């Protein structure tokens, strides 16, 4: 049974929260990767920025759905979720666009567990942590490579 530590990418490319969005997009495209862990100055994981976070910036500005009741306007969605979406659309730094508190895995988890998490939650890249410290990343390609290795054995 394969474990994360056997197939993860060690010493992954990372960015800080102050990294400009354009720099993160260039890294994702140039390196052909889906996500970048975001670490603070101490190397602790603070988030992840993925292609989908950056694609969000191309969305139309969300116009809230309202209805009128006794001459008052009442929104049909929470203003908190609207605020969060507007911040992502208008983000200029990784810290403003990233997913905070990302789902993580540990190096001793099995590939089966990670594959299930990826499929069920639609994740492409997962940070691998030891406590709060980033030790690697695992992506769908890493999981797929185990299929080829299985045939070679």
C-alpha distance (Angstrom), angle and dihedral (degrees) to the residues before:
residue distance angle dihedral
X1 . . .
X2 3.82 . .
X3 3.80 119.7 .
X4 3.78 129.1 -154.3
X5 3.82 93.3 -109.8
X6 3.81 90.0 60.1
X7 3.79 96.0 56.5
X8 3.81 107.7 21.2
X9 3.78 123.5 112.3
X10 3.78 107.4 -110.0
X11 3.81 121.3 -148.9
X12 3.81 93.7 17.2
X13 3.78 123.8 -163.4
X14 3.79 107.5 -92.2
X15 3.77 137.7 -174.9
X16 3.78 133.5 -156.3
X17 3.80 126.6 -122.7
X18 3.82 90.7 -104.6
X19 3.81 94.1 55.9
X20 3.82 111.4 120.5
X21 3.81 115.5 -110.0
X22 3.81 90.9 -122.8
X23 3.82 91.4 57.5
X24 3.82 91.7 49.9
X25 3.82 91.0 48.6
X26 3.81 90.8 50.4
X27 3.83 91.5 50.9
X28 3.80 91.9 49.3
X29 3.79 92.4 49.5
X30 3.81 98.5 39.8
X31 3.81 93.6 47.4
X32 3.81 93.8 38.7
X33 3.79 93.2 -129.3
X34 3.78 131.0 137.7
X35 3.79 102.4 -142.3
X36 3.79 144.4 21.8
X37 3.79 124.3 -154.8
X38 3.80 113.2 -126.9
X39 3.80 113.6 -140.4
X40 3.78 133.0 -176.9
X41 3.80 124.9 -128.8
X42 3.84 90.6 -82.3
X43 3.81 93.6 53.8
X44 3.80 94.2 -106.5
X45 3.78 116.7 143.5
X46 3.80 111.9 -109.9
X47 3.80 101.1 165.7
X48 3.77 148.1 -39.6
X49 3.79 130.4 -107.0
X50 3.79 115.8 -152.7
X51 3.75 135.5 -179.2
X52 3.80 88.9 -102.8
X53 3.82 90.5 57.6
X54 3.80 89.3 55.5
X55 3.80 94.8 43.0
X56 3.82 86.3 57.5
X57 3.80 87.4 70.0
X58 3.78 89.4 68.2
X59 3.81 92.3 58.4
X60 3.75 122.0 110.7
X61 3.76 115.4 -101.9
X62 3.80 105.7 -90.3
X63 3.78 112.8 -116.2
X64 3.79 107.4 -153.6
X65 3.79 117.5 -123.1
X66 3.78 110.1 -120.2
X67 3.76 136.5 -179.4
X68 3.77 130.0 -163.1
X69 3.76 124.5 -120.3
X70 3.80 120.7 173.9
X71 3.82 91.5 -18.4
X72 3.83 92.2 -51.7
X73 3.80 127.6 114.3
X74 3.79 116.1 -127.7
X75 3.83 120.6 -170.0
X76 3.81 117.4 -133.9
X77 3.81 93.4 -147.9
X78 3.75 130.8 46.2
X79 3.77 116.3 -87.8
X80 3.81 87.6 -137.8
X81 3.82 92.8 64.6
X82 3.81 90.2 43.5
X83 3.82 90.4 52.0
X84 3.81 90.8 49.2
X85 3.81 91.8 50.8
X86 3.81 93.2 47.3
X87 3.83 90.3 50.6
X88 3.81 90.8 53.5
X89 3.80 92.8 47.4
X90 3.80 92.8 49.8
X91 3.82 97.2 38.7
X92 3.79 119.1 134.4
X93 3.81 98.2 176.9
X94 3.78 133.9 49.6
X95 3.82 90.6 -115.6
X96 3.79 90.7 61.0
X97 3.81 95.5 47.4
X98 3.81 103.4 34.3
X99 3.76 127.7 103.6
X100 3.79 105.9 -108.0
X101 3.82 120.5 -141.4
X102 3.81 95.2 12.6
X103 3.77 123.7 -159.7
X104 3.81 107.7 -96.0
X105 3.78 138.0 -169.3
X106 3.78 132.8 -149.3
X107 3.79 126.3 -125.0
X108 3.82 93.2 -114.2
X109 3.81 94.8 58.4
X110 3.79 117.2 109.0
X111 3.78 122.9 -111.9
X112 3.82 88.3 -119.2
X113 3.81 90.1 59.9
X114 3.80 92.1 48.0
X115 3.81 92.9 46.1
X116 3.80 90.2 52.1
X117 3.81 90.8 50.0
X118 3.80 91.8 48.3
X119 3.79 94.1 49.4
X120 3.81 97.4 41.0
X121 3.82 95.5 45.5
X122 3.84 97.7 31.2
X123 3.82 94.5 -120.3
X124 3.80 121.9 159.7
X125 3.81 99.4 -178.4
X126 3.79 129.0 28.2
X127 3.80 126.8 -171.6
X128 3.81 115.4 -126.3
X129 3.79 112.3 -141.8
X130 3.76 139.9 -174.5
X131 3.78 101.8 -156.2
X132 3.81 103.3 -44.4
X133 3.80 95.1 -29.0
X134 3.79 120.4 101.6
X135 3.83 112.1 -125.5
X136 3.80 100.1 167.8
X137 3.77 148.5 -39.6
X138 3.76 133.1 -108.3
X139 3.78 123.5 -155.2
X140 3.77 136.8 -177.7
X141 3.81 90.0 -96.8
X142 3.81 89.9 58.5
X143 3.79 89.9 53.1
X144 3.82 91.7 47.2
X145 3.80 90.9 52.9
X146 3.81 89.2 63.9
X147 3.81 88.3 64.8
X148 3.80 90.4 58.4
X149 3.80 91.9 45.3
X150 3.81 89.8 51.2
X151 3.83 89.9 58.4
X152 3.81 91.4 48.1
X153 3.81 93.0 54.3
